[in-house]
Amino acid sequence: MLAEQSILKYLERTASAEPVPGGGSAAALCGALAAALIEMTARLTLDRKGFEAVRTEMAAIAETAARLRGRLAEAIERDADSYRGVLAALRLPKGTPEERASRARAIQQATRHAAEVPLGVAQAALELLELGGAVIARGNPNAASDGAAGVLAARAAARAAAGNVRINARALEEDTLRNELLAAAARIEARADAGEAAALASWRS
C-alpha cells in the first residue's frame, strides 16, 4: 500500500520512471496532508481558554477533517490502481474484431474510473477549503499558519485532481459523459481558486 510506505520511499517511487504513483495519487496525498493540518488547527483550539464559544464547531471540524483524511489516504492507492487498470486494458489482445471490441470497451471503462477517482479527491479538497477558512477565522490564532498551509494544500489537491479528471475525460468516446467531466473539472478549478481566496482573506488582512 502506497499510504503505508515511508515518506522517502513514496517520494522515491514517484520520482522513478514508473507511471505510478503519479499526479493523481500525489493530489490525494496533498489532500490528506491538508486534512491533517486543518484537523490539527481545530484540535489546537478545542480545549484552549477563551475559545469556549467555538468548541462545538471546532470539534465538528476536527471530526469531518479526520473523515476526509481517511478518505483521501485511501485514494492515494485507489488512484494508482485506477491507472493500472487503464494500462491493463491497453495490454489486452487485439488480434480479432471481437478482441478489439472487447479491448475498446475495457479501455473506456477503465478510463472512466480513472476520471472518477480524482473527481472524488477534488470534491473532498473543496470541502476542506471551507473547513480551513473556519479554523483560520475562528480558531486559535497561534495555529493560523498551520490552517493556512492546509488551505494552500487543499487548493493544490483540488486543482491537481481536476487536471487528472480532464486528461482522462478527453479520452472518453461518450460525448455526454466526457463533456460533463470536463465541465466538472472547470468548476472545481474555479471553486478551488475562490475557496482559497475566501479562506485566507482573514489571515492575510
C-alpha positions in Angstrom: 0.0 0.0 0.0 1.4 3.4 -1.0 -0.1 5.1 2.0 1.8 2.8 4.3 5.2 3.5 2.8 7.6 5.9 4.4 7.6 9.4 3.0 11.0 9.0 1.5 10.0 5.7 -0.2 6.9 7.2 -1.7 8.9 10.2 -3.0 11.5 7.8 -4.5 8.8 5.8 -6.2 7.1 8.9 -7.5 10.4 10.2 -8.9 11.1 6.9 -10.7 10.3 6.2 -14.4 7.4 4.1 -13.4 3.9 5.6 -14.3 2.5 5.1 -10.8 2.3 6.7 -8.3 1.7 9.9 -10.4 -0.1 13.2 -10.2 -3.5 11.8 -9.2 -2.0 9.8 -6.3 0.1 12.8 -5.3 -3.1 15.0 -5.3 -4.7 12.6 -2.9 -1.7 12.7 -0.6 -1.7 16.5 -0.8 -5.3 16.5 0.2 -4.7 14.1 3.1 -2.0 16.4 4.4 -4.4 19.4 4.0 -7.0 17.5 6.1 -4.4 16.7 8.8 -3.3 20.3 9.1 -6.9 21.6 9.3 -7.8 18.9 11.8 -4.7 19.9 13.9 -5.7 23.5 13.9 -9.2 22.7 15.1 -7.8 20.4 17.8 -5.4 23.2 19.0 -8.4 25.3 19.5 -10.7 22.8 21.2 -9.5 23.0 24.8 -7.9 26.4 24.8 -9.1 29.0 27.2 -11.0 31.8 25.5 -12.4 29.6 22.7 -15.3 28.1 24.5 -17.8 29.7 22.1 -16.4 27.8 19.2 -15.6 24.5 20.9 -18.6 22.6 19.4 -17.8 24.0 15.9 -14.1 23.0 16.2 -15.0 19.5 17.4 -17.2 19.1 14.3 -14.5 20.4 12.0 -11.9 18.0 13.5 -14.2 15.1 13.1 -15.0 16.0 9.5 -11.4 16.6 8.6 -10.5 13.3 10.1 -13.0 11.5 7.9 -11.8 13.3 4.8 -8.2 12.5 5.8 -9.0 8.8 5.8 -10.9 9.0 2.5 -8.0 10.8 0.8 -5.4 8.5 2.2 -7.3 5.6 0.7 -7.4 7.5 -2.6 -3.6 7.6 -2.8 -3.7 3.9 -3.7 -7.1 4.0 -5.5 -5.8 6.5 -8.0 -2.7 4.4 -8.7 -4.9 1.3 -9.1 -7.2 3.1 -11.5 -4.3 4.0 -13.8 -3.0 0.4 -13.5 -6.5 -0.6 -14.8 -6.0 1.6 -17.8 -2.6 0.1 -18.5 -4.0 -3.4 -18.2 -6.8 -2.6 -20.6 -4.4 -1.3 -23.1 -2.4 -4.6 -23.0 -5.5 -6.7 -23.9 -5.2 -8.7 -27.1 -6.5 -7.1 -30.3 -5.9 -9.8 -32.9 -9.6 -10.3 -33.9 -12.5 -8.0 -34.3 -14.1 -9.4 -31.1 -10.9 -8.9 -29.2 -10.6 -5.3 -30.5 -14.2 -4.5 -29.5 -13.7 -6.1 -26.0 -10.4 -4.2 -25.5 -12.0 -0.9 -26.6 -14.8 -1.4 -24.0 -12.3 -2.2 -21.3 -10.3 0.9 -22.1 -13.3 3.1 -21.9 -14.5 1.6 -18.6 -11.0 1.9 -17.0 -10.6 5.4 -18.3 -13.9 6.4 -16.8 -12.9 5.0 -13.4 -9.6 6.8 -13.7 -11.5 10.1 -14.1 -14.0 9.4 -11.3 -11.3 8.7 -8.6 -9.7 12.2 -8.9 -13.1 13.7 -9.1 -13.8 12.4 -5.6 -10.4 13.7 -4.4 -11.2 17.2 -5.8 -14.6 17.2 -4.1 -13.1 16.3 -0.8 -10.4 19.0 -1.2 -13.1 21.6 -1.9 -14.8 20.6 1.4 -11.5 21.1 3.2 -11.2 24.6 1.8 -14.4 25.6 3.7 -13.2 23.9 6.9 -9.8 25.6 6.6 -11.5 29.0 6.3 -13.4 28.4 9.5 -10.4 27.3 11.6 -8.4 30.3 10.3 -11.2 32.8 11.0 -12.3 31.5 14.4 -9.7 29.1 15.6 -6.5 29.5 17.7 -4.6 32.4 16.0 -1.3 30.7 17.1 -2.1 27.9 14.7 -3.5 30.0 11.9 -0.4 29.5 9.7 -1.0 25.7 10.0 -4.6 26.1 8.9 -3.4 28.3 6.0 -0.9 25.6 5.0 -3.8 23.2 5.0 -5.8 25.6 2.8 -3.0 26.0 0.3 -2.5 22.2 0.2 -6.3 21.7 -0.3 -6.3 24.1 -3.3 -3.3 22.3 -4.8 -5.0 19.0 -4.3 -8.2 20.2 -5.9 -6.6 21.7 -9.0 -4.2 18.7 -9.5 -7.0 16.3 -9.2 -9.1 18.4 -11.6 -6.3 18.1 -14.1 -6.4 14.3 -13.9 -10.2 14.4 -14.4 -9.6 16.4 -17.5 -6.9 14.3 -19.1 -8.9 11.1 -18.6 -12.2 12.6 -19.7 -10.7 13.7 -23.0 -10.0 10.0 -23.8 -13.7 9.1 -23.4 -15.7 8.5 -26.5 -19.1 9.1 -24.9 -19.8 12.8 -25.6 -22.2 13.4 -22.8 -20.0 11.9 -20.1 -16.9 13.5 -21.5 -18.4 17.0 -21.5 -19.9 16.5 -18.0 -16.5 15.6 -16.6 -14.7 18.4 -18.4 -17.3 20.9 -17.1 -16.9 19.5 -13.6 -13.1 19.9 -13.8 -13.5 23.6 -14.8 -16.0 24.2 -12.0 -13.6 22.6 -9.5 -10.7 24.8 -10.6 -12.8 27.9 -10.3 -14.2 26.9 -6.9 -10.7 26.0 -5.6 -9.3 29.4 -6.5 -12.3 31.2 -5.0 -12.3 29.0 -1.9 -8.6 29.6 -1.2 -9.0 33.4 -1.6 -12.0 33.3 0.8 -10.3 31.1 3.3 -7.1 33.1 3.5 -8.8 36.5 3.5 -8.8 37.0 7.3 -5.3 35.5 7.6 -3.8 37.9 5.0 -5.6 41.0 6.3 
